[in-house]
């Protein structure tokens, strides 16, 4: 999701840097909009480095893009922390004398304000009236925590911890999504694989890959929220596993293959987002391989693992199963990303292939992604058509795009036909 993180001019601004990292880790694309006062506590380089976006506090920077309107209009959520007494007053009375207050006037998405100030300011009648006005308009104003404040005093007015603010952000997004989220997978069984498999060399070493599992987990969460019964097969996932989803942990490609074959017996959809190892050691040592001398370097012989996606596509338990593959590709001397993706789609035999360019490893572990979704052409011979695209965007937004294409393929499969092409840019 596209989150605007407004930062007010309070000493608690230093805690908001951690909130920014939590929001990014949660898969959101975050734009930071500090006030001028906030930049006296935490500087612009910190916000731009942690968010990955340029930072401005005034309406004049990049004026040709009209940021005072565009940022709020395109946001899925606005979070302001710390929201000072001055900021609350401006928001309540519709004042707009900097970029952040302009964003608050143009945002049509949920807004969460996290006040932080001294107790006397929080309890002042003017502040209480401003908070009441904002809440009447549907703004979420979080109650401040009680505890040690800037000086020796303590009481209500402390900024809640970043983890608590992340929970508030999630709740606001979930509440908003309930009003617009399609429930087009109710009654459907969706199996999702996520993470990277590991192929053991000995009891302590393995061959693995850089997949974090973020994208697969995002697909599982999105399918759950669309009403599906979801079974997540997690291969060394580095992010929290979602609630409301049945989860089975797996290790190697062989374990994943067995788990997939078992899980799809009555499934409607299989989304193979996991990064499955193509090779494994031919022999696995029963004891740790020792380093016995400077010139003692073992030779590693590799053999192919089972091609899980190709096998499942060719041996479906029933014809109604829609199989969605993922392809993390780079170009090389023999062809570009699109060339290799089309060849992989033909070889795997899946219904859809989600393709992303991982040249330089820039996608792995990041909260955002950039993909196109390919489907086979109807004519003779290999070929592919683009049916959807998404990004650069947060991995939850990418997951929704993948599921939109998947639902269309499932509907088309049940109807016995093919959906029309969707105009989208090529890889």
C-alpha positions in Angstrom: 0.0 0.0 0.0 1.0 3.6 -0.5 1.5 5.2 2.9 2.3 8.8 3.7 4.1 9.2 7.0 3.8 12.7 8.3 6.3 13.7 11.0 5.5 16.6 13.3 8.0 18.8 15.1 8.3 17.0 18.4 11.1 15.3 20.2 9.4 11.9 19.7 10.2 12.2 15.9 13.2 10.0 16.6 10.9 7.1 17.4 9.2 7.6 14.0 12.3 6.4 12.1 11.6 3.0 13.6 7.9 3.2 12.6 9.1 3.9 9.1 11.2 0.8 9.0 8.3 -1.3 10.4 6.0 0.0 7.7 8.6 -0.8 5.0 9.1 -4.2 6.4 5.3 -4.7 6.3 5.4 -4.3 2.6 4.3 -0.7 2.2 5.6 2.0 -0.1 6.2 4.9 2.3 6.6 8.6 1.5 7.7 10.7 4.4 6.4 14.3 4.7 8.0 16.1 7.7 7.3 19.6 8.9 10.1 22.1 8.9 10.2 21.7 12.7 10.5 17.9 12.4 13.6 18.3 10.3 15.3 20.0 13.3 14.9 16.8 15.2 15.6 14.2 12.5 17.2 15.4 9.2 16.1 14.8 5.7 18.9 12.3 4.8 17.5 9.9 7.4 14.0 10.0 6.1 15.0 9.7 2.4 17.5 6.9 3.1 15.0 4.8 5.2 12.0 5.4 2.8 13.8 5.2 -0.5 12.1 8.4 -1.7 13.0 12.1 -1.9 11.7 14.1 1.1 10.2 17.6 1.0 8.4 19.7 3.6 7.2 22.6 1.4 4.9 22.9 -1.5 7.5 24.5 -3.8 9.8 21.5 -4.3 9.0 19.7 -7.6 6.1 22.1 -8.0 5.5 20.8 -11.5 4.2 17.5 -10.0 1.8 19.5 -7.8 2.8 17.4 -4.7 0.5 19.2 -2.3 -2.4 17.6 -4.2 -0.9 14.5 -5.7 0.6 13.0 -2.5 -2.6 12.9 -0.5 -4.8 12.0 -3.5 -2.7 8.9 -4.3 -2.2 7.7 -0.7 -3.9 4.6 0.7 -3.2 5.7 4.3 -1.8 8.8 6.0 -0.1 8.4 9.4 1.1 11.4 11.3 3.5 10.9 14.3 4.1 12.7 16.4 1.0 14.9 15.9 1.8 18.0 17.9 -0.9 20.2 19.5 -0.2 22.7 16.7 -0.7 20.0 14.0 -3.9 18.8 15.5 -5.2 22.4 15.6 -4.3 23.0 12.0 -5.9 19.7 10.9 -9.1 20.4 12.8 -9.4 23.9 11.3 -8.3 23.1 7.8 -5.2 25.2 7.8 -2.6 24.4 5.1 0.6 26.3 5.4 3.1 23.5 4.5 3.2 20.3 2.5 1.9 18.0 5.3 -1.2 20.1 6.1 -1.9 20.3 2.4 -1.7 16.5 2.2 -4.2 16.2 5.1 -6.7 18.4 3.2 -6.4 16.4 0.0 -6.3 12.9 1.3 -9.4 10.8 0.9 -7.9 7.7 2.5 -7.9 6.8 6.2 -5.9 9.1 8.4 -4.3 8.1 11.7 -2.9 10.8 14.0 -0.7 9.9 16.9 -0.5 12.8 19.3 2.6 13.5 21.5 2.9 16.5 23.7 3.1 17.4 27.4 0.2 16.4 29.6 -1.0 20.0 30.1 -1.2 20.5 26.3 -3.0 17.2 25.7 -5.5 18.0 28.4 -6.1 21.6 27.4 -9.7 22.3 26.4 -8.6 23.6 22.9 -6.7 20.4 22.2 -9.6 18.2 23.4 -12.0 20.1 21.2 -9.8 19.7 18.2 -9.5 16.0 18.8 -13.2 15.7 19.1 -13.7 17.5 15.8 -11.2 15.3 14.0 -12.8 12.1 15.4 -16.2 13.3 14.3 -14.9 13.6 10.8 -13.7 10.0 10.8 -10.0 10.6 11.6 -8.4 8.1 13.9 -6.7 10.0 16.8 -4.7 7.5 18.8 -4.7 8.0 22.6 -1.2 8.9 23.7 0.7 6.6 26.0 1.2 7.4 29.7 4.8 7.6 30.8 8.0 9.7 31.0 7.9 12.8 28.8 10.7 15.1 27.6 11.8 16.4 31.0 11.4 15.0 34.5 7.6 15.0 34.3 5.4 12.0 33.4 1.8 11.5 32.4 -0.4 11.1 29.3 1.1 12.6 26.2 3.9 10.2 25.3 4.0 8.9 21.7 2.9 5.2 21.6 5.6 2.7 20.7 6.2 2.2 17.0 4.9 -1.4 17.1 1.6 -0.1 18.5 1.4 2.5 15.8 2.0 -0.1 13.2 -1.0 -2.1 14.6 -3.1 1.1 14.3 -2.0 1.5 10.7 -2.8 -2.1 9.9 -6.3 -1.8 11.5 -7.0 1.4 9.5 -6.0 -0.3 6.3 -8.0 -3.4 7.1 -11.1 -1.4 8.0 -10.9 0.5 4.7 -10.2 -2.6 2.7 -13.4 -4.3 4.0 -15.5 -1.7 2.2 -13.8 -2.2 -1.2 -12.1 -5.6 -1.1 -13.6 -8.1 -3.6 -14.9 -11.3 -2.0 -14.4 -13.2 -5.2 -12.7 -16.2 -3.7 -15.4 -17.2 -1.2 -15.7 -21.0 -1.2 -12.5 -21.5 -3.0 -9.4 -23.4 -1.8 -6.1 -21.6 -2.6 -2.7 -23.1 -2.0 0.3 -20.7 -1.9 4.0 -21.5 -1.7 6.4 -18.9 -0.3 10.1 -18.5 0.6 13.1 -20.3 -0.6 14.0 -24.0 -0.4 17.3 -25.2 1.1 19.2 -28.2 -0.1 21.5 -29.7 2.6 25.2 -30.3 2.0 25.9 -31.6 5.5 24.2 -31.2 8.9 25.0 -27.5 9.1 25.4 -26.3 5.5 22.9 -25.9 2.6 22.4 -24.5 -0.9 19.8 -21.8 -0.8 18.6 -18.6 -2.3 17.8 -15.0 -1.4 14.0 -15.3 -1.3 12.4 -13.8 1.9 8.9 -15.1 1.2 7.3 -11.6 1.4 5.5 -11.9 -1.9 4.1 -15.4 -1.2 2.9 -14.3 2.2 1.3 -11.3 0.7 -0.6 -13.5 -1.8 -1.8 -15.7 1.0 -3.0 -12.8 3.0 -4.8 -11.3 0.0 -6.5 -14.6 -0.9 -7.6 -15.0 2.7 -9.1 -11.5 2.7 -11.0 -12.3 -0.5 -12.7 -15.1 1.3 -10.6 -18.1 0.3 -9.6 -21.0 2.4 -5.8 -20.7 2.2 -3.1 -23.3 2.8 0.4 -21.7 2.9 3.4 -23.9 2.3 6.3 -21.9 3.8 9.9 -22.7 2.9 12.2 -20.7 5.1 10.1 -17.5 5.2 11.7 -14.5 6.9 8.6 -12.6 7.6 5.7 -13.2 10.1 3.3 -15.9 8.9 -0.3 -14.6 8.5 -3.2 -15.3 10.8 -6.2 -17.1 9.5 -4.2 -19.3 7.1 -3.3 -22.9 7.5 0.5 -23.2 7.3 2.8 -26.1 6.6 6.6 -25.6 6.9 8.8 -27.3 4.3 12.6 -27.4 3.7 13.9 -28.9 0.5 12.5 -28.9 -3.0 11.6 -32.6 -2.5 9.6 -31.8 0.6 7.9 -28.9 -1.1 7.0 -31.1 -4.0 5.4 -33.7 -1.7 3.5 -31.1 0.2 2.2 -29.4 -2.9 1.0 -32.7 -4.4 -0.9 -33.4 -1.2 -2.3 -29.9 -0.7 -3.8 -29.5 -4.2 -6.0 -32.5 -4.3 -9.1 -30.4 -3.7 -7.7 -27.0 -4.5 -9.0 -24.5 -7.0 -5.8 -22.5 -7.3 -2.1 -23.1 -6.8 0.2 -20.0 -6.6 3.8 -21.1 -6.8 5.5 -18.0 -5.4 8.3 -20.0 -3.6 11.8 -19.9 -5.1 12.6 -23.6 -5.6 16.2 -24.7 -5.9 17.0 -26.1 -9.4 20.0 -28.2 -8.1 20.9 -30.1 -5.0 24.1 -31.8 -3.9 24.4 -35.3 -5.3 25.6 -36.6 -1.9 24.8 -35.2 1.5 27.5 -35.7 4.1 26.3 -37.3 7.4 28.9 -35.4 9.3 30.0 -31.7 9.0 32.5 -31.4 6.2 35.8 -30.5 7.8 38.4 -28.0 6.6 41.5 -30.1 7.1 44.1 -28.0 5.3 44.7 -24.9 3.3 44.4 -26.8 0.0 41.7 -29.1 1.1 38.6 -27.8 -0.9 35.9 -30.4 -1.5 34.4 -30.8 -5.0 30.6 -30.4 -5.0 28.7 -32.4 -7.6 25.1 -31.2 -8.3 22.1 -32.9 -9.7 18.7 -31.5 -10.7 15.8 -31.2 -8.3 12.3 -32.1 -9.3 10.6 -29.3 -11.3 7.7 -28.8 -9.1 5.8 -26.3 -11.2 6.2 -28.3 -14.4 5.2 -31.5 -12.7 2.1 -30.1 -11.1 1.0 -28.4 -14.3 1.4 -31.7 -16.2 -0.2 -33.9 -13.6 -3.1 -31.9 -12.1 -5.5 -33.8 -9.8 -8.4 -32.3 -11.7 -8.8 -30.1 -14.8 -10.3 -27.2 -12.9 -7.1 -26.4 -11.0 -5.5 -23.0 -12.1 -1.7 -23.0 -11.7 0.1 -19.7 -11.3 3.9 -19.8 -11.5 6.5 -17.2 -10.6 9.7 -16.4 -12.6 12.5 -14.4 -11.2 14.5 -13.7 -14.4 17.6 -11.8 -15.6 18.7 -11.2 -19.1 21.8 -12.7 -20.6 23.6 -13.2 -23.9 20.9 -15.5 -25.2 17.9 -13.2 -24.6 16.2 -10.6 -22.4 13.8 -11.1 -19.5 10.8 -11.4 -21.7 12.4 -14.0 -24.0 13.3 -16.2 -21.1 9.9 -15.7 -19.4 8.1 -16.8 -22.6 10.3 -19.9 -22.8 9.6 -20.7 -19.2 5.9 -20.3 -19.6 5.9 -22.8 -22.5 8.1 -25.2 -20.6 6.2 -25.1 -17.3 2.7 -25.5 -18.8 1.1 -23.3 -16.1 -1.9 -21.0 -16.7 -0.2 -17.8 -15.6 3.4 -16.8 -15.1 4.3 -13.8 -12.8 7.5 -12.4 -14.1 9.9 -10.0 -12.4 13.4 -8.7 -13.3 15.8 -9.6 -10.5 18.9 -8.3 -12.2 21.3 -7.3 -9.4 19.2 -9.0 -6.8 17.2 -5.8 -6.1 13.9 -7.5 -5.5 14.8 -10.0 -2.8 13.9 -8.9 0.7 12.5 -5.6 -0.4 8.9 -4.5 0.5 8.1 -3.6 -3.1 8.0 -5.5 -6.4 7.4 -4.8 -10.2 5.8 -7.6 -12.2 3.9 -8.5 -15.3 1.6 -11.5 -15.6 1.8 -13.6 -18.7 -0.6 -16.1 -20.1 -0.1 -18.5 -23.1 -1.4 -17.3 -26.5 -4.2 -19.2 -28.2 -2.5 -19.7 -31.5 -0.1 -22.6 -32.5 3.4 -22.6 -31.1 4.9 -20.9 -28.0 4.0 -17.4 -27.2 2.7 -15.2 -24.4 0.4 -12.3 -23.8 0.5 -9.8 -21.0 -2.7 -10.0 -19.0 -1.8 -7.7 -16.0 1.0 -5.7 -14.6 1.8 -4.0 -11.3 4.5 -1.9 -9.8 6.7 -0.6 -8.7 4.4 -1.1 -5.7 4.2 -2.8 -2.3 4.0 -6.6 -2.4 0.5 -6.6 -1.1 -0.6 -4.4 -4.1 1.3 -6.8 -6.4 -0.5 -9.7 -4.7 -3.9 -8.2 -5.4 -3.0 -7.8 -9.1 -1.9 -11.4 -9.3 -5.1 -12.5 -7.7 -7.2 -10.3 -10.1 -5.6 -12.2 -13.0 -6.0 -15.5 -11.2 -9.7 -15.0 -10.6 -10.2 -14.1 -14.2 -8.3 -17.3 -15.3 -10.4 -19.4 -12.8 -13.7 -17.9 -14.1 -12.5 -18.5 -17.7 -11.6 -22.1 -16.9 -15.0 -22.7 -15.4 -16.7 -21.2 -18.4 -14.5 -23.2 -20.8 -13.1 -20.2 -22.6 -10.4 -17.6 -22.5 -10.6 -14.1 -21.1 -9.7 -11.2 -23.4 -6.3 -9.7 -23.3 -5.7 -6.8 -20.9 -3.7 -3.9 -22.3 -0.5 -3.7 -20.2 3.2 -2.8 -20.8 5.5 -5.6 -21.9 8.4 -6.9 -19.8 
